[in-house]
Amino acid sequence: MFSLDQYLPVILFILVGVGVGVAPQLLGFLMGPRRPDPAKNSPYECGFEAFEDARMKFDVRYYLVAILFILFDLEIAFLFPWAVALREIGAVGFWTIMLFLGILVVGFAYEWKKGALDWE
């Protein structure tokens, strides 16, 4: 069967992750200065006042860059476990990940062709 000892590292990992995320925010809230001024309380977006409607259309390159980020994020998320288990999965696992990376390269080539990497 299984025992709860197997889950102890996972539970500790989750608790440490939550602690690292919550502790700095809590410390900043409790110990941080509270000196609001008009500039600090004013609405902002990217460091300056909003000058257009929030419902304006975005350039398609914004979405292409988002797709590019997801593409590389997925690639890295799958490469770490693959690298750890490479000896156990053998040649079939190697060629499977090469096929996966080939599909990602096709996506990258599409992004490049559409000009998502060219900023003006």
MOPAC internal coordinates of N, CA, C and O (Angstrom, degrees):
PM7 1SCF
backbone

  N    0.0000 0     0.00 0     0.00 0    0    0    0
  C    1.4546 1     0.00 0     0.00 0    1    0    0
  C    1.5299 1   108.45 1     0.00 0    2    1    0
  O    1.2310 1   119.84 1    35.80 1    3    2    1
  N    1.2722 1   117.92 1  -144.20 1    3    2    1
  C    1.4480 1   121.85 1   178.32 1    5    3    2
  C    1.5148 1   108.80 1  -141.39 1    6    5    3
  O    1.2310 1   121.35 1   -19.21 1    7    6    5
  N    1.3262 1   115.02 1   160.79 1    7    6    5
  C    1.4634 1   119.29 1   178.04 1    9    7    6
  C    1.5208 1   108.87 1  -126.23 1   10    9    7
  O    1.2310 1   121.40 1   -14.57 1   11   10    9
  N    1.2946 1   114.93 1   165.43 1   11   10    9
  C    1.4612 1   119.75 1  -179.33 1   13   11   10
  C    1.5209 1   111.75 1   -71.90 1   14   13   11
  O    1.2310 1   120.05 1   164.65 1   15   14   13
  N    1.3339 1   117.51 1   -15.35 1   15   14   13
  C    1.4672 1   120.33 1   177.33 1   17   15   14
  C    1.5250 1   111.98 1   -62.54 1   18   17   15
  O    1.2310 1   120.44 1   152.16 1   19   18   17
  N    1.3174 1   116.76 1   -27.84 1   19   18   17
  C    1.4582 1   120.33 1   179.40 1   21   19   18
  C    1.5288 1   111.56 1   -67.82 1   22   21   19
  O    1.2310 1   120.40 1   152.60 1   23   22   21
  N    1.3214 1   116.83 1   -27.40 1   23   22   21
  C    1.4586 1   121.29 1  -176.68 1   25   23   22
  C    1.5261 1   113.23 1   -91.71 1   26   25   23
  O    1.2310 1   119.84 1   172.01 1   27   26   25
  N    1.3218 1   117.90 1    -7.99 1   27   26   25
  C    1.4553 1   120.95 1  -178.30 1   29   27   26
  C    1.5343 1   113.08 1   -58.02 1   30   29   27
  O    1.2310 1   118.58 1   133.84 1   31   30   29
  N    1.3422 1   120.32 1   -46.16 1   31   30   29
  C    1.4764 1   118.56 1   177.96 1   33   31   30
  C    1.5357 1   112.86 1   -61.64 1   34   33   31
  O    1.2310 1   120.40 1   143.65 1   35   34   33
  N    1.3209 1   116.84 1   -36.35 1   35   34   33
  C    1.4648 1   119.95 1   179.49 1   37   35   34
  C    1.5244 1   110.25 1   -67.83 1   38   37   35
  O    1.2310 1   120.52 1   136.40 1   39   38   37
  N    1.3145 1   116.60 1   -43.60 1   39   38   37
  C    1.4667 1   120.40 1   179.28 1   41   39   38
  C    1.5156 1   110.48 1   -64.05 1   42   41   39
  O    1.2310 1   120.05 1   137.82 1   43   42   41
  N    1.3333 1   117.52 1   -42.18 1   43   42   41
  C    1.4635 1   120.41 1   177.21 1   45   43   42
  C    1.5248 1   111.24 1   -63.15 1   46   45   43
  O    1.2310 1   120.22 1   139.19 1   47   46   45
  N    1.3237 1   117.19 1   -40.81 1   47   46   45
  C    1.4639 1   121.17 1   178.50 1   49   47   46
  C    1.5245 1   110.80 1   -60.76 1   50   49   47
  O    1.2310 1   120.62 1   136.07 1   51   50   49
  N    1.3250 1   116.43 1   -43.93 1   51   50   49
  C    1.4640 1   120.80 1   179.48 1   53   51   50
  C    1.5213 1   110.43 1   -65.01 1   54   53   51
  O    1.2310 1   120.26 1   135.47 1   55   54   53
  N    1.3353 1   117.11 1   -44.53 1   55   54   53
  C    1.4666 1   120.26 1  -179.42 1   57   55   54
  C    1.5260 1   111.81 1   -64.13 1   58   57   55
  O    1.2310 1   120.11 1   138.33 1   59   58   57
  N    1.3218 1   117.39 1   -41.67 1   59   58   57
  C    1.4689 1   120.10 1   178.40 1   61   59   58
  C    1.5279 1   109.85 1   -65.85 1   62   61   59
  O    1.2310 1   120.07 1   139.27 1   63   62   61
  N    1.3264 1   117.48 1   -40.73 1   63   62   61
  C    1.4636 1   120.66 1   178.64 1   65   63   62
  C    1.5189 1   112.05 1   -62.43 1   66   65   63
  O    1.2310 1   120.46 1   135.87 1   67   66   65
  N    1.3205 1   116.72 1   -44.13 1   67   66   65
  C    1.4626 1   120.26 1   177.86 1   69   67   66
  C    1.5266 1   109.86 1   -65.63 1   70   69   67
  O    1.2310 1   120.39 1   139.48 1   71   70   69
  N    1.3287 1   116.85 1   -40.52 1   71   70   69
  C    1.4594 1   119.92 1   178.86 1   73   71   70
  C    1.5149 1   112.63 1   -63.09 1   74   73   71
  O    1.2310 1   120.51 1   137.90 1   75   74   73
  N    1.3349 1   116.64 1   -42.10 1   75   74   73
  C    1.4717 1   120.27 1   179.17 1   77   75   74
  C    1.5273 1   110.50 1   -66.54 1   78   77   75
  O    1.2310 1   120.26 1   148.41 1   79   78   77
  N    1.3180 1   117.12 1   -31.59 1   79   78   77
  C    1.4611 1   119.70 1   179.45 1   81   79   78
  C    1.5139 1   113.65 1   -80.22 1   82   81   79
  O    1.2310 1   120.23 1   144.48 1   83   82   81
  N    1.3221 1   117.16 1   -35.52 1   83   82   81
  C    1.4665 1   120.81 1  -173.36 1   85   83   82
  C    1.5275 1   112.09 1   -90.93 1   86   85   83
  O    1.2310 1   119.83 1   141.92 1   87   86   85
  N    1.3249 1   117.93 1   -38.08 1   87   86   85
  C    1.4677 1   121.17 1  -174.59 1   89   87   86
  C    1.5312 1   113.27 1   -57.77 1   90   89   87
  O    1.2310 1   117.91 1   132.45 1   91   90   89
  N    1.3353 1   121.58 1   -47.55 1   91   90   89
  C    1.4664 1   119.38 1   179.48 1   93   91   90
  C    1.5389 1   112.78 1   -63.87 1   94   93   91
  O    1.2310 1   120.63 1   143.39 1   95   94   93
  N    1.3138 1   116.41 1   -36.61 1   95   94   93
  C    1.4656 1   118.83 1   178.42 1   97   95   94
  C    1.5221 1   110.79 1   -66.70 1   98   97   95
  O    1.2310 1   120.74 1   138.01 1   99   98   97
  N    1.3110 1   116.20 1   -41.99 1   99   98   97
  C    1.4543 1   120.57 1   179.57 1  101   99   98
  C    1.5249 1   110.70 1   -65.54 1  102  101   99
  O    1.2310 1   120.27 1   136.84 1  103  102  101
  N    1.3356 1   117.09 1   -43.16 1  103  102  101
  C    1.4641 1   120.48 1   177.28 1  105  103  102
  C    1.5252 1   111.42 1   -62.65 1  106  105  103
  O    1.2310 1   120.17 1   137.65 1  107  106  105
  N    1.3069 1   117.28 1   -42.35 1  107  106  105
  C    1.4591 1   120.31 1   178.39 1  109  107  106
  C    1.5185 1   112.16 1   -64.34 1  110  109  107
  O    1.2310 1   120.43 1   142.30 1  111  110  109
  N    1.3148 1   116.79 1   -37.70 1  111  110  109
  C    1.4623 1   120.31 1   178.96 1  113  111  110
  C    1.5249 1   111.29 1   -69.23 1  114  113  111
  O    1.2310 1   120.72 1   138.05 1  115  114  113
  N    1.3164 1   116.23 1   -41.95 1  115  114  113
  C    1.4652 1   119.46 1  -176.50 1  117  115  114
  C    1.5252 1   113.02 1   -78.70 1  118  117  115
  O    1.2310 1   119.59 1   143.48 1  119  118  117
  N    1.3174 1   118.38 1   -36.52 1  119  118  117
  C    1.4576 1   121.32 1  -172.98 1  121  119  118
  C    1.5254 1   113.84 1  -106.88 1  122  121  119
  O    1.2310 1   119.75 1   171.92 1  123  122  121
  N    1.3281 1   118.08 1    -8.08 1  123  122  121
  C    1.4567 1   120.45 1  -176.37 1  125  123  122
  C    1.5255 1   112.51 1   -75.02 1  126  125  123
  O    1.2310 1   120.75 1   -26.29 1  127  126  125
  N    1.3344 1   116.17 1   153.71 1  127  126  125
  C    1.4697 1   119.37 1   178.83 1  129  127  126
  C    1.5294 1   111.10 1   -70.75 1  130  129  127
  O    1.2310 1   121.31 1   -30.69 1  131  130  129
  N    1.3188 1   115.09 1   149.31 1  131  130  129
  C    1.4647 1   120.80 1   177.49 1  133  131  130
  C    1.5285 1   107.99 1  -120.44 1  134  133  131
  O    1.2310 1   121.01 1   -96.19 1  135  134  133
  N    1.3297 1   115.68 1    83.81 1  135  134  133
  C    1.4582 1   121.71 1   179.72 1  137  135  134
  C    1.5289 1   109.41 1  -126.90 1  138  137  135
  O    1.2310 1   119.84 1  -107.72 1  139  138  137
  N    1.3222 1   117.92 1    72.28 1  139  138  137
  C    1.4687 1   118.45 1  -179.38 1  141  139  138
  C    1.5302 1   111.62 1   -69.15 1  142  141  139
  O    1.2310 1   121.18 1   -34.44 1  143  142  141
  N    1.3169 1   115.35 1   145.56 1  143  142  141
  C    1.4610 1   121.66 1   173.43 1  145  143  142
  C    1.5309 1   107.41 1  -137.53 1  146  145  143
  O    1.2310 1   119.58 1    -8.97 1  147  146  145
  N    1.3226 1   118.40 1   171.03 1  147  146  145
  C    1.4714 1   119.63 1  -176.56 1  149  147  146
  C    1.5253 1   113.66 1   -58.24 1  150  149  147
  O    1.2310 1   119.68 1   141.88 1  151  150  149
  N    1.3237 1   118.21 1   -38.12 1  151  150  149
  C    1.4644 1   120.35 1  -179.89 1  153  151  150
  C    1.5268 1   111.28 1   -67.77 1  154  153  151
  O    1.2310 1   120.67 1   143.22 1  155  154  153
  N    1.3315 1   116.32 1   -36.78 1  155  154  153
  C    1.4581 1   120.22 1  -178.77 1  157  155  154
  C    1.5235 1   111.53 1   -71.78 1  158  157  155
  O    1.2310 1   120.05 1   146.65 1  159  158  157
  N    1.3115 1   117.51 1   -33.35 1  159  158  157
  C    1.4593 1   121.44 1  -178.28 1  161  159  158
  C    1.5250 1   113.88 1   -90.54 1  162  161  159
  O    1.2310 1   119.73 1   176.89 1  163  162  161
  N    1.3236 1   118.13 1    -3.11 1  163  162  161
  C    1.4640 1   120.30 1  -177.78 1  165  163  162
  C    1.5335 1   110.28 1   -77.08 1  166  165  163
  O    1.2310 1   120.44 1   -29.43 1  167  166  165
  N    1.3360 1   116.76 1   150.57 1  167  166  165
  C    1.4679 1   118.52 1   176.96 1  169  167  166
  C    1.5217 1   110.01 1   -71.13 1  170  169  167
  O    1.2310 1   120.44 1   -34.92 1  171  170  169
  N    1.2972 1   116.76 1   145.08 1  171  170  169
  C    1.4611 1   120.77 1  -179.44 1  173  171  170
  C    1.5114 1   109.79 1  -149.33 1  174  173  171
  O    1.2310 1   121.86 1   -18.50 1  175  174  173
  N    1.2921 1   114.04 1   161.50 1  175  174  173
  C    1.4604 1   121.40 1   174.04 1  177  175  174
  C    1.5188 1   106.11 1  -147.52 1  178  177  175
  O    1.2310 1   120.46 1   -62.31 1  179  178  177
  N    1.2838 1   116.72 1   117.69 1  179  178  177
  C    1.4619 1   122.72 1   179.38 1  181  179  178
  C    1.5185 1   112.55 1    59.98 1  182  181  179
  O    1.2310 1   119.83 1  -149.37 1  183  182  181
  N    1.3174 1   117.94 1    30.63 1  183  182  181
  C    1.4522 1   121.27 1   174.56 1  185  183  182
  C    1.5112 1   115.97 1    85.99 1  186  185  183
  O    1.2310 1   118.99 1  -177.16 1  187  186  185
  N    1.3285 1   119.54 1     2.84 1  187  186  185
  C    1.4514 1   120.76 1   177.78 1  189  187  186
  C    1.5275 1   109.69 1  -144.02 1  190  189  187
  O    1.2310 1   120.85 1   -16.48 1  191  190  189
  N    1.3175 1   115.98 1   163.52 1  191  190  189
  C    1.4648 1   120.96 1  -179.01 1  193  191  190
  C    1.5209 1   110.36 1   -65.33 1  194  193  191
  O    1.2310 1   121.35 1   -36.12 1  195  194  193
  N    1.2969 1   115.01 1   143.88 1  195  194  193
  C    1.4657 1   119.77 1   176.93 1  197  195  194
  C    1.5233 1   109.10 1   -67.51 1  198  197  195
  O    1.2310 1   120.66 1   -42.37 1  199  198  197
  N    1.3244 1   116.35 1   137.63 1  199  198  197
  C    1.4596 1   119.83 1  -176.74 1  201  199  198
  C    1.5231 1   112.77 1  -123.45 1  202  201  199
  O    1.2310 1   119.83 1   175.07 1  203  202  201
  N    1.3300 1   117.94 1    -4.93 1  203  202  201
  C    1.4553 1   120.64 1   178.92 1  205  203  202
  C    1.5161 1   109.76 1  -133.64 1  206  205  203
  O    1.2310 1   121.32 1    -7.03 1  207  206  205
  N    1.3085 1   115.08 1   172.97 1  207  206  205
  C    1.4561 1   121.19 1   178.63 1  209  207  206
  C    1.5295 1   109.77 1   -66.97 1  210  209  207
  O    1.2310 1   120.62 1   -38.62 1  211  210  209
  N    1.3098 1   116.43 1   141.38 1  211  210  209
  C    1.4613 1   120.97 1  -179.89 1  213  211  210
  C    1.5224 1   111.81 1   -68.90 1  214  213  211
  O    1.2310 1   119.96 1   163.43 1  215  214  213
  N    1.3358 1   117.69 1   -16.57 1  215  214  213
  C    1.4647 1   121.24 1  -178.14 1  217  215  214
  C    1.5241 1   112.90 1   -97.48 1  218  217  215
  O    1.2310 1   120.62 1  -158.48 1  219  218  217
  N    1.3317 1   116.41 1    21.52 1  219  218  217
  C    1.4627 1   119.25 1   179.90 1  221  219  218
  C    1.5262 1   110.19 1   -70.55 1  222  221  219
  O    1.2310 1   120.57 1   -21.88 1  223  222  221
  N    1.3184 1   116.51 1   158.12 1  223  222  221
  C    1.4568 1   121.58 1  -179.78 1  225  223  222
  C    1.5234 1   109.54 1   -79.28 1  226  225  223
  O    1.2310 1   121.44 1   -38.64 1  227  226  225
  N    1.3255 1   114.85 1   141.36 1  227  226  225
  C    1.4516 1   121.10 1   177.04 1  229  227  226
  C    1.5199 1   109.45 1   -93.89 1  230  229  227
  O    1.2310 1   121.54 1   -26.39 1  231  230  229
  N    1.3131 1   114.65 1   153.61 1  231  230  229
  C    1.4462 1   120.49 1   174.27 1  233  231  230
  C    1.5269 1   108.67 1   -67.92 1  234  233  231
  O    1.2310 1   120.38 1   -35.40 1  235  234  233
  N    1.3129 1   116.87 1   144.60 1  235  234  233
  C    1.4626 1   121.22 1  -177.06 1  237  235  234
  C    1.5221 1   111.03 1   -63.43 1  238  237  235
  O    1.2310 1   119.49 1   157.13 1  239  238  237
  N    1.3237 1   118.58 1   -22.87 1  239  238  237
  C    1.4544 1   120.75 1   179.63 1  241  239  238
  C    1.5281 1   111.93 1   -64.13 1  242  241  239
  O    1.2310 1   120.54 1   151.41 1  243  242  241
  N    1.3400 1   116.57 1   -28.59 1  243  242  241
  C    1.4570 1   119.79 1   176.20 1  245  243  242
  C    1.5289 1   109.78 1   -59.99 1  246  245  243
  O    1.2310 1   120.29 1   134.46 1  247  246  245
  N    1.3109 1   117.05 1   -45.54 1  247  246  245
  C    1.4593 1   121.36 1  -179.51 1  249  247  246
  C    1.5275 1   111.14 1   -69.85 1  250  249  247
  O    1.2310 1   120.20 1   145.47 1  251  250  249
  N    1.3177 1   117.22 1   -34.53 1  251  250  249
  C    1.4587 1   119.92 1   177.36 1  253  251  250
  C    1.5288 1   111.47 1   -65.32 1  254  253  251
  O    1.2310 1   120.49 1   142.20 1  255  254  253
  N    1.3329 1   116.67 1   -37.80 1  255  254  253
  C    1.4620 1   120.13 1   176.73 1  257  255  254
  C    1.5256 1   109.86 1   -67.25 1  258  257  255
  O    1.2310 1   120.15 1   142.13 1  259  258  257
  N    1.3345 1   117.31 1   -37.87 1  259  258  257
  C    1.4605 1   120.33 1   177.00 1  261  259  258
  C    1.5283 1   110.50 1   -63.15 1  262  261  259
  O    1.2310 1   120.22 1   138.59 1  263  262  261
  N    1.3222 1   117.19 1   -41.41 1  263  262  261
  C    1.4683 1   120.98 1   177.12 1  265  263  262
  C    1.5255 1   109.83 1   -64.01 1  266  265  263
  O    1.2310 1   120.41 1   140.41 1  267  266  265
  N    1.3235 1   116.83 1   -39.59 1  267  266  265
  C    1.4612 1   120.70 1   178.72 1  269  267  266
  C    1.5222 1   110.97 1   -62.86 1  270  269  267
  O    1.2310 1   120.39 1   139.06 1  271  270  269
  N    1.3270 1   116.86 1   -40.94 1  271  270  269
  C    1.4588 1   120.19 1   177.57 1  273  271  270
  C    1.5298 1   110.36 1   -62.06 1  274  273  271
  O    1.2310 1   120.16 1   133.49 1  275  274  273
  N    1.3189 1   117.30 1   -46.51 1  275  274  273
  C    1.4661 1   120.70 1   179.63 1  277  275  274
  C    1.5218 1   110.23 1   -62.54 1  278  277  275
  O    1.2310 1   120.50 1   141.65 1  279  278  277
  N    1.3134 1   116.65 1   -38.35 1  279  278  277
  C    1.4590 1   121.36 1   179.41 1  281  279  278
  C    1.5209 1   111.04 1   -58.45 1  282  281  279
  O    1.2310 1   120.32 1   128.44 1  283  282  281
  N    1.3217 1   117.00 1   -51.56 1  283  282  281
  C    1.4575 1   120.10 1  -178.33 1  285  283  282
  C    1.5261 1   111.84 1   -74.05 1  286  285  283
  O    1.2310 1   119.86 1   148.37 1  287  286  285
  N    1.3130 1   117.87 1   -31.63 1  287  286  285
  C    1.4511 1   120.94 1   177.17 1  289  287  286
  C    1.5266 1   110.20 1   -63.69 1  290  289  287
  O    1.2310 1   120.32 1   135.63 1  291  290  289
  N    1.3194 1   117.00 1   -44.37 1  291  290  289
  C    1.4664 1   120.58 1   177.22 1  293  291  290
  C    1.5229 1   111.31 1   -64.33 1  294  293  291
  O    1.2310 1   121.33 1   141.11 1  295  294  293
  N    1.3016 1   115.06 1   -38.89 1  295  294  293
  C    1.4622 1   118.92 1  -179.57 1  297  295  294
  C    1.5231 1   110.45 1   -59.90 1  298  297  295
  O    1.2310 1   120.12 1   131.64 1  299  298  297
  N    1.2923 1   117.38 1   -48.36 1  299  298  297
  C    1.4600 1   121.18 1  -179.41 1  301  299  298
  C    1.5239 1   110.92 1   -66.81 1  302  301  299
  O    1.2310 1   120.38 1   140.84 1  303  302  301
  N    1.3289 1   116.89 1   -39.16 1  303  302  301
  C    1.4662 1   120.00 1  -179.49 1  305  303  302
  C    1.5254 1   111.39 1   -62.48 1  306  305  303
  O    1.2310 1   119.56 1   149.13 1  307  306  305
  N    1.3205 1   118.45 1   -30.87 1  307  306  305
  C    1.4581 1   120.95 1   178.94 1  309  307  306
  C    1.5253 1   112.85 1   -90.65 1  310  309  307
  O    1.2310 1   119.65 1   157.55 1  311  310  309
  N    1.3303 1   118.28 1   -22.45 1  311  310  309
  C    1.4606 1   119.76 1  -177.37 1  313  311  310
  C    1.5302 1   112.87 1   -76.35 1  314  313  311
  O    1.2310 1   119.34 1   146.72 1  315  314  313
  N    1.3211 1   118.86 1   -33.28 1  315  314  313
  C    1.4626 1   119.77 1  -179.40 1  317  315  314
  C    1.5317 1   112.36 1   -63.20 1  318  317  315
  O    1.2310 1   118.90 1   127.21 1  319  318  317
  N    1.3469 1   119.70 1   -52.79 1  319  318  317
  C    1.4726 1   117.63 1   178.50 1  321  319  318
  C    1.5314 1   112.20 1   -63.90 1  322  321  319
  O    1.2310 1   120.51 1   146.34 1  323  322  321
  N    1.3246 1   116.63 1   -33.66 1  323  322  321
  C    1.4663 1   119.84 1   178.72 1  325  323  322
  C    1.5218 1   110.25 1   -63.18 1  326  325  323
  O    1.2310 1   120.39 1   136.10 1  327  326  325
  N    1.3390 1   116.85 1   -43.90 1  327  326  325
  C    1.4640 1   120.47 1  -178.82 1  329  327  326
  C    1.5256 1   111.24 1   -64.73 1  330  329  327
  O    1.2310 1   120.40 1   144.28 1  331  330  329
  N    1.3130 1   116.84 1   -35.72 1  331  330  329
  C    1.4647 1   119.99 1   179.89 1  333  331  330
  C    1.5216 1   110.90 1   -69.23 1  334  333  331
  O    1.2310 1   120.16 1   141.68 1  335  334  333
  N    1.3357 1   117.30 1   -38.32 1  335  334  333
  C    1.4661 1   121.46 1  -174.87 1  337  335  334
  C    1.5220 1   113.29 1   -99.22 1  338  337  335
  O    1.2310 1   119.05 1  -164.77 1  339  338  337
  N    1.3182 1   119.42 1    15.23 1  339  338  337
  C    1.4635 1   121.60 1  -173.71 1  341  339  338
  C    1.5260 1   112.86 1   -60.36 1  342  341  339
  O    1.2310 1   119.88 1   139.95 1  343  342  341
  N    1.3045 1   117.83 1   -40.05 1  343  342  341
  C    1.4768 1   119.84 1  -178.64 1  345  343  342
  C    1.5236 1   111.56 1   -66.45 1  346  345  343
  O    1.2310 1   120.16 1   145.35 1  347  346  345
  N    1.3207 1   117.31 1   -34.65 1  347  346  345
  C    1.4651 1   120.30 1  -177.68 1  349  347  346
  C    1.5281 1   112.67 1   -78.47 1  350  349  347
  O    1.2310 1   119.84 1   149.21 1  351  350  349
  N    1.3265 1   117.90 1   -30.79 1  351  350  349
  C    1.4680 1   119.60 1  -174.56 1  353  351  350
  C    1.5218 1   112.97 1   -87.58 1  354  353  351
  O    1.2310 1   119.99 1   160.86 1  355  354  353
  N    1.3063 1   117.62 1   -19.14 1  355  354  353
  C    1.4598 1   121.38 1   173.15 1  357  355  354
  C    1.5217 1   114.66 1    70.16 1  358  357  355
  O    1.2310 1   121.68 1    23.74 1  359  358  357
  N    1.3409 1   114.40 1  -156.26 1  359  358  357
  C    1.4663 1   121.56 1  -174.37 1  361  359  358
  C    1.5255 1   111.98 1   -68.48 1  362  361  359
  O    1.2310 1   120.23 1   144.66 1  363  362  361
  N    1.3287 1   117.16 1   -35.34 1  363  362  361
  C    1.4680 1   119.76 1   179.79 1  365  363  362
  C    1.5270 1   110.19 1   -62.84 1  366  365  363
  O    1.2310 1   120.59 1   135.85 1  367  366  365
  N    1.3321 1   116.48 1   -44.15 1  367  366  365
  C    1.4613 1   120.37 1   177.56 1  369  367  366
  C    1.5162 1   112.36 1   -65.05 1  370  369  367
  O    1.2310 1   120.80 1   142.96 1  371  370  369
  N    1.3330 1   116.07 1   -37.04 1  371  370  369
  C    1.4624 1   119.94 1   178.41 1  373  371  370
  C    1.5243 1   111.01 1   -62.50 1  374  373  371
  O    1.2310 1   120.50 1   131.15 1  375  374  373
  N    1.3423 1   116.64 1   -48.85 1  375  374  373
  C    1.4638 1   119.23 1  -177.21 1  377  375  374
  C    1.5290 1   111.60 1   -72.16 1  378  377  375
  O    1.2310 1   119.97 1   152.95 1  379  378  377
  N    1.3176 1   117.67 1   -27.05 1  379  378  377
  C    1.4572 1   120.23 1   175.47 1  381  379  378
  C    1.5214 1   110.58 1   -65.70 1  382  381  379
  O    1.2310 1   120.47 1   136.23 1  383  382  381
  N    1.3349 1   116.71 1   -43.77 1  383  382  381
  C    1.4678 1   119.03 1   179.32 1  385  383  382
  C    1.5253 1   110.71 1   -70.55 1  386  385  383
  O    1.2310 1   119.91 1   149.74 1  387  386  385
  N    1.3309 1   117.78 1   -30.26 1  387  386  385
  C    1.4676 1   119.52 1   175.28 1  389  387  386
  C    1.5292 1   110.58 1   -65.16 1  390  389  387
  O    1.2310 1   120.28 1   141.35 1  391  390  389
  N    1.3342 1   117.06 1   -38.65 1  391  390  389
  C    1.4671 1   120.68 1   174.81 1  393  391  390
  C    1.5281 1   110.38 1   -62.79 1  394  393  391
  O    1.2310 1   120.71 1   136.09 1  395  394  393
  N    1.3134 1   116.25 1   -43.91 1  395  394  393
  C    1.4660 1   121.01 1   178.14 1  397  395  394
  C    1.5253 1   110.81 1   -60.47 1  398  397  395
  O    1.2310 1   120.27 1   133.47 1  399  398  397
  N    1.3189 1   117.08 1   -46.53 1  399  398  397
  C    1.4659 1   120.41 1   178.87 1  401  399  398
  C    1.5264 1   111.20 1   -65.01 1  402  401  399
  O    1.2310 1   120.20 1   145.70 1  403  402  401
  N    1.3299 1   117.21 1   -34.30 1  403  402  401
  C    1.4650 1   120.13 1   175.62 1  405  403  402
  C    1.5228 1   111.91 1   -62.24 1  406  405  403
  O    1.2310 1   120.66 1   138.68 1  407  406  405
  N    1.3269 1   116.34 1   -41.32 1  407  406  405
  C    1.4695 1   119.99 1   176.71 1  409  407  406
  C    1.5259 1   110.31 1   -63.25 1  410  409  407
  O    1.2310 1   120.24 1   140.04 1  411  410  409
  N    1.3334 1   117.15 1   -39.96 1  411  410  409
  C    1.4595 1   119.89 1   177.81 1  413  411  410
  C    1.5281 1   111.76 1   -66.56 1  414  413  411
  O    1.2310 1   120.12 1   145.11 1  415  414  413
  N    1.3180 1   117.37 1   -34.89 1  415  414  413
  C    1.4678 1   120.52 1   177.25 1  417  415  414
  C    1.5312 1   110.08 1   -65.01 1  418  417  415
  O    1.2310 1   120.29 1   142.84 1  419  418  417
  N    1.3315 1   117.04 1   -37.16 1  419  418  417
  C    1.4653 1   120.06 1   175.99 1  421  419  418
  C    1.5305 1   110.00 1   -61.49 1  422  421  419
  O    1.2310 1   120.44 1   137.22 1  423  422  421
  N    1.3321 1   116.76 1   -42.78 1  423  422  421
  C    1.4647 1   120.45 1   176.66 1  425  423  422
  C    1.5192 1   112.11 1   -62.81 1  426  425  423
  O    1.2310 1   120.53 1   139.75 1  427  426  425
  N    1.3367 1   116.59 1   -40.25 1  427  426  425
  C    1.4522 1   120.75 1   177.78 1  429  427  426
  C    1.5273 1   111.09 1   -65.14 1  430  429  427
  O    1.2310 1   120.27 1   139.03 1  431  430  429
  N    1.3243 1   117.09 1   -40.97 1  431  430  429
  C    1.4689 1   120.54 1   178.10 1  433  431  430
  C    1.5256 1   110.64 1   -63.31 1  434  433  431
  O    1.2310 1   120.29 1   141.93 1  435  434  433
  N    1.3196 1   117.06 1   -38.07 1  435  434  433
  C    1.4732 1   120.77 1   176.61 1  437  435  434
  C    1.5245 1   110.43 1   -62.17 1  438  437  435
  O    1.2310 1   120.54 1   135.43 1  439  438  437
  N    1.3371 1   116.57 1   -44.57 1  439  438  437
  C    1.4700 1   120.71 1   177.81 1  441  439  438
  C    1.5312 1   110.57 1   -60.29 1  442  441  439
  O    1.2310 1   120.54 1   135.89 1  443  442  441
  N    1.3159 1   116.57 1   -44.11 1  443  442  441
  C    1.4518 1   121.05 1  -178.65 1  445  443  442
  C    1.5285 1   110.30 1   -64.44 1  446  445  443
  O    1.2310 1   120.83 1   137.27 1  447  446  445
  N    1.3470 1   116.02 1   -42.73 1  447  446  445
  C    1.4787 1   120.74 1  -179.75 1  449  447  446
  C    1.5212 1   111.82 1   -63.45 1  450  449  447
  O    1.2310 1   120.52 1   142.88 1  451  450  449
  N    1.3314 1   116.62 1   -37.12 1  451  450  449
  C    1.4626 1   121.03 1  -179.37 1  453  451  450
  C    1.5241 1   112.77 1   -77.30 1  454  453  451
  O    1.2310 1   120.01 1   170.37 1  455  454  453
  N    1.3263 1   117.59 1    -9.63 1  455  454  453
  C    1.4607 1   120.92 1   176.22 1  457  455  454
  C    1.5107 1   113.83 1    86.39 1  458  457  455
  O    1.2310 1   119.61 1  -158.59 1  459  458  457
  N    1.3274 1   118.36 1    21.41 1  459  458  457
  C    1.4657 1   120.46 1  -179.72 1  461  459  458
  C    1.5181 1   112.02 1   -67.67 1  462  461  459
  O    1.2310 1   120.00 1   158.59 1  463  462  461
  N    1.3224 1   117.60 1   -21.41 1  463  462  461
  C    1.4417 1   120.90 1  -178.83 1  465  463  462
  C    1.5260 1   113.18 1   -91.88 1  466  465  463
  O    1.2310 1   120.23 1   175.26 1  467  466  465
  N    1.3223 1   117.17 1    -4.74 1  467  466  465
  C    1.4620 1   121.74 1   179.13 1  469  467  466
  C    1.5228 1   109.79 1   -96.64 1  470  469  467
  O    1.2310 1   120.41 1   -66.02 1  471  470  469
  N    1.3267 1   116.83 1   113.98 1  471  470  469
  C    1.4620 1   120.88 1   178.20 1  473  471  470
  C    1.5084 1   108.98 1  -104.61 1  474  473  471
  O    1.2310 1   121.82 1   -39.97 1  475  474  473
  N    1.3010 1   114.13 1   140.03 1  475  474  473
  C    1.4732 1   119.67 1  -178.92 1  477  475  474
  C    1.5000 1   110.85 1  -106.99 1  478  477  475
  O    1.2310 1   120.10 1   180.00 1  479  478  477

